[in-house]
Amino acid sequence: MALVIIAAVSVSASAVEILSPGYTVQTYATYADSVKGIPRHIAFDGSGNLYIAQQNSGSIWRVTSGRVAGQFATGFTAPYSITWGGGSSYGNYLYVGDGAVAIRRVALDGTTSPFANHNSVSSLAIDKKGNYGGYLYAGTGGADDFHKVDTAGNIMSFSSWPGLTDGGEPDGIAFDPGTSYGGLMYIGSAYGQNNANKSGLFTMNTSGTPTRFSNNLVYAYDLAFDTTGNFGGKLFAMGATSYGLAGGLYRVDVDGTATQFASSSTLNGLGFAFGPDGAMYLSEYSSSNGMVTISRITPEPCTLLLLGLGAAIARLGESKARRVRKRR
C-alpha cells in the first residue's frame, strides 16, 4: 500500500516529562488517525522505520527514518501487539497480533498475510538470543496464557499462567538481550487489584513458570531493554506502582527495584521502544485533539560521557580480575 503522507517532525516540546536527570525529550512526529484511538505497541524495522499498531482503526502506521508519518497497512480487525522479525529465522517481516482473530505477517511493502490462527494476542516478542528455542512468543487475553509459534505458524503451548482471569491480560514480553538480567523472559501483566497476585512484572523460566521480579510495580504493560547502554542498559516498563495511579515509564534495576523515569498528562498509549540510533521512542495520544505524538528521548552529552566512563571502568575491573585469576 502506498504511503499517505500526513505529518513531518516537529521540534516543539513533548507532553512527556522526564523525571530522571540527564535526558531530554522532543516531539519526533505527530499524526491524526482516521478513527481516534490510542496507539498500542510499537516496533522498529532494520532500516529505522517505526511502526505503530492503531487498534481502533484497524491499521498500522509508519514513521519513516526521514520522520514522515503515514498509514502503512490496513484491513486489520484490531491490531494490538507488533514485533519485528529481522535478525531471526522469522525474516524481515512485521508480526502483528490482530485482536481476537490471528497473528498476521506484514511485508515491508505493506502486504499483509495470515500467519497463525491465534486469538486475543495481547503481546508478541521473538527470542532472538535463543535461550527459549528462538520462537515467537504470544501472550493472550481471554484465555490468559502463553504460546510459542514456529516459523511455519504452528502454535504450541508454553505456559497456562496466569489462567482464566477477568479484568486484564499479559500485555508485554521482553527477552534479556545479554546476561545482566539472567538471560530470562520478562512478562508485564495488568490485572489490577482484584488479581494482585498475577499483576505486575514477572520473569518466566524456560519451563513456563513465573516468578515475581519487581515488588514495586503493581501492574505493567509494554517492556523493552536498552541494548546500547545510553539508558544504563536497564529494563524499562510501562506501568504503575500503586492502583489508581496514572501510568508512567519506569526503569527497573537488576534487583527488581522500579524507579519512575517519565510521565505525561497524555500518556494513554502503551507503546515504547528503543530505536537503532540508541534513543527511546514513546507513543502518546491526546483525547482533546485526537493526535498521536511520538516522542524521542535522548541522553544529554554529559550523561553519555558518564555512561561511557562507567562502562570503561567496569571493563577495566573485569580485565584486572582476569589477570588476578591467571596469576593464581
C-alpha positions in Angstrom: 0.0 0.0 0.0 1.3 3.4 -0.9 2.4 5.7 1.9 0.0 8.5 2.7 2.0 11.4 3.9 0.3 13.0 7.0 2.9 14.9 9.1 6.5 15.6 9.4 8.7 16.0 12.5 8.1 18.8 14.9 10.7 20.2 17.3 8.2 21.5 19.8 8.2 20.3 23.3 6.6 16.9 24.0 4.0 16.3 26.7 6.3 13.8 28.2 8.1 14.9 31.4 11.5 13.2 32.1 11.8 12.6 35.8 15.4 11.2 35.6 18.1 13.9 35.2 20.4 13.9 32.2 17.8 13.2 29.4 15.9 15.4 27.0 12.7 14.8 25.0 11.5 16.2 21.7 8.5 15.6 19.5 9.6 13.2 16.8 6.4 13.0 14.7 2.6 13.6 15.0 -0.4 12.3 13.1 -4.1 12.0 13.4 -5.6 8.6 12.6 -8.9 8.5 10.8 -10.5 6.8 13.8 -9.4 8.5 17.0 -7.8 5.9 19.2 -4.9 5.1 21.5 -1.7 3.7 19.8 -0.7 0.4 21.1 2.6 -1.4 20.9 5.3 0.0 18.5 8.4 -1.6 16.8 11.3 -0.6 14.5 12.4 -2.4 11.4 16.1 -2.8 10.4 16.1 0.5 8.5 15.0 2.7 11.4 11.3 3.0 10.3 8.9 3.0 13.3 5.6 1.1 13.2 2.6 1.8 15.4 -0.4 -0.5 15.9 -3.6 1.6 15.9 -6.2 -0.8 17.4 -9.3 1.3 16.9 -8.8 2.0 13.2 -7.5 -1.5 12.3 -4.3 -0.1 10.8 -0.6 0.0 11.1 1.0 3.5 10.9 4.7 4.1 9.9 7.1 6.9 10.7 9.9 6.7 8.3 13.5 7.2 9.2 13.0 10.6 7.5 10.4 11.4 10.1 7.3 11.3 7.9 4.2 9.7 9.3 1.6 7.9 7.2 -0.8 5.0 7.2 1.2 1.9 6.2 -1.2 -1.2 6.2 -4.9 -1.6 6.7 -7.5 -4.3 6.9 -6.9 -5.5 10.4 -9.6 -6.2 12.9 -7.9 -4.7 16.0 -4.1 -4.7 15.8 -2.7 -4.6 19.3 0.8 -6.0 19.5 3.6 -5.8 17.0 7.2 -7.1 16.7 10.0 -7.1 14.1 11.3 -10.5 12.8 14.6 -9.2 11.4 17.7 -10.8 12.8 15.9 -14.0 13.4 14.6 -17.0 11.5 11.3 -15.2 11.1 12.8 -12.9 8.5 12.3 -9.3 7.6 8.6 -9.1 8.4 6.4 -7.4 11.0 4.3 -9.7 13.1 1.0 -8.3 14.4 -1.4 -9.6 17.0 -4.7 -8.8 15.3 -7.3 -8.7 18.1 -9.3 -11.9 18.5 -8.5 -13.2 15.0 -4.9 -14.1 14.2 -1.3 -13.2 14.1 -0.6 -11.6 10.8 2.7 -11.2 8.9 3.3 -7.8 7.1 5.9 -7.3 4.4 7.9 -4.1 4.1 5.7 -3.1 1.1 2.6 -3.2 3.4 1.3 -6.5 2.1 -0.5 -8.4 4.8 -0.9 -12.2 5.0 -2.2 -14.7 7.6 0.5 -16.3 9.7 -1.1 -18.1 12.6 -4.8 -18.6 13.7 -4.3 -17.3 17.3 -6.9 -15.3 19.1 -6.7 -12.4 21.5 -2.9 -11.8 21.2 -2.0 -9.0 23.6 1.8 -9.3 23.4 4.4 -10.6 21.0 8.2 -11.0 21.1 10.8 -13.2 19.4 13.5 -14.9 21.4 16.4 -13.7 19.2 19.1 -14.9 21.7 17.9 -18.5 21.6 17.6 -19.2 25.3 13.9 -20.1 24.8 14.3 -22.0 21.5 14.3 -19.0 19.2 10.5 -19.0 18.9 7.9 -16.2 18.5 6.1 -16.0 21.8 2.5 -14.7 22.2 0.7 -13.7 25.4 -3.1 -13.8 25.1 -6.1 -12.1 26.7 -9.3 -14.1 27.3 -7.6 -17.5 27.9 -4.7 -15.6 29.6 -1.9 -17.9 28.7 1.3 -18.1 26.6 2.1 -19.9 23.4 5.2 -20.3 21.2 4.8 -20.1 17.4 7.3 -21.6 15.0 8.3 -20.1 11.6 5.5 -22.1 9.8 2.8 -20.6 12.0 2.3 -23.7 14.1 1.2 -22.9 17.7 2.4 -24.8 20.7 1.5 -24.3 24.4 4.2 -22.7 26.6 2.5 -21.7 29.8 -1.0 -21.8 31.2 -0.2 -18.9 33.5 -2.0 -16.7 34.6 -5.1 -18.8 33.7 -8.6 -17.6 33.1 -8.6 -14.2 34.8 -11.0 -11.4 34.2 -10.0 -7.7 34.1 -6.6 -7.8 32.5 -4.1 -9.6 30.3 -0.4 -10.3 29.8 0.5 -7.1 28.0 4.2 -7.2 27.5 7.1 -9.6 26.7 10.8 -8.8 26.5 13.9 -11.1 26.4 17.1 -10.1 28.2 19.5 -9.5 25.3 22.5 -10.2 27.5 23.1 -11.8 30.8 22.7 -8.9 33.3 19.0 -9.9 33.8 19.7 -13.6 33.9 19.0 -14.2 30.1 15.3 -14.6 31.0 11.9 -13.8 29.5 10.1 -10.9 31.2 6.4 -10.6 31.4 4.3 -7.5 32.1 0.7 -8.1 33.2 -2.1 -5.7 34.1 -4.7 -7.4 36.1 -5.3 -4.8 38.8 -6.1 -5.1 42.5 -8.7 -7.9 42.1 -5.9 -10.2 40.8 -2.9 -8.7 42.5 -1.0 -12.0 42.7 -1.0 -12.1 38.8 -0.5 -8.4 38.2 2.9 -6.7 37.8 6.3 -7.6 36.4 7.4 -11.2 36.3 10.1 -13.5 34.9 9.2 -16.7 33.1 11.7 -19.6 33.0 12.1 -22.0 30.1 9.5 -24.3 31.6 6.9 -21.6 31.7 6.9 -21.0 35.4 6.6 -17.3 36.5 8.3 -15.6 39.4 7.6 -12.1 40.5 10.5 -9.8 39.6 9.5 -6.4 40.9 7.8 -5.7 44.1 7.3 -2.1 43.2 5.1 -2.4 40.1 1.5 -3.4 40.7 0.8 -3.6 37.0 2.9 -3.5 33.8 2.3 -3.0 30.1 4.9 -2.8 27.4 8.5 -3.8 28.2 11.8 -3.1 26.5 15.6 -3.5 27.2 18.1 -0.8 26.5 20.7 -2.6 24.3 23.0 0.4 23.6 23.8 1.5 27.2 22.5 5.0 26.6 19.9 4.4 29.3 22.2 2.3 31.6 21.5 -1.0 29.9 18.3 -1.4 32.0 14.9 -2.9 31.6 12.1 -0.4 31.2 8.4 -1.0 31.8 5.2 1.0 31.3 3.2 0.6 34.4 2.4 1.9 37.9 3.5 1.5 41.5 0.0 1.8 43.0 -3.5 1.1 41.9 -5.4 4.0 40.5 -2.1 5.8 39.7 -1.8 7.1 36.1 0.6 5.0 34.0 4.2 6.0 33.8 7.5 4.8 32.3 9.8 3.0 34.9 13.4 2.0 34.9 13.8 -1.4 36.6 17.1 -2.4 38.1 18.5 -6.0 38.2 17.2 -6.4 41.7 13.7 -5.5 40.6 13.6 -2.0 42.0 11.5 0.2 39.8 12.1 4.0 39.6 9.9 6.3 37.5 11.7 7.6 34.5 9.0 9.6 32.7 5.4 10.7 33.0 2.9 12.5 30.8 -0.5 14.1 31.1 -1.4 12.4 27.8 0.4 9.1 28.4 -2.5 7.0 27.3 -0.6 4.9 24.9 1.1 1.6 25.8 3.9 1.6 23.3 7.6 2.5 23.6 10.7 1.1 22.0 14.5 1.7 21.7 15.5 2.7 18.2 18.6 1.6 16.2 20.0 5.1 17.0 20.0 4.3 20.7 17.2 6.7 21.5 13.9 5.8 23.2 10.7 6.4 21.4 7.3 6.7 23.2 3.8 6.9 21.8 1.2 9.3 23.3 -2.4 10.0 22.5 -4.3 13.2 23.3 -8.1 12.8 23.5 -8.6 16.5 23.4 -7.4 16.8 19.7 -7.2 13.2 18.6 -3.5 13.5 17.8 -0.9 10.8 18.2 2.6 12.0 19.2 5.8 10.1 19.0 8.4 11.4 21.4 12.1 10.9 21.1 14.2 10.7 24.4 17.9 11.0 24.3 20.7 11.4 26.9 22.4 14.7 27.2 26.1 14.8 26.2 27.3 14.8 29.8 25.2 11.8 30.5 26.6 9.9 27.6 30.1 10.7 28.8 29.3 9.4 32.3 27.7 6.3 30.9 30.7 5.6 28.7 33.1 6.2 31.6 31.1 3.8 33.8 31.2 1.1 31.1 35.0 1.6 30.7 35.6 1.3 34.5 33.5 -1.9 34.5 35.6 -3.3 31.7 38.8 -2.3 33.4 37.6 -4.1 36.6 36.8 -7.2 34.7 40.2 -7.2 33.0 42.0 -6.7 36.3 40.0 -9.6 37.8 41.0 -11.9 34.9 44.7 -11.0 35.4 44.5 -11.8 39.1 42.9 -15.2 38.4 45.6 -16.0 35.9 48.4 -15.2 38.4 46.7 -17.6 40.8 
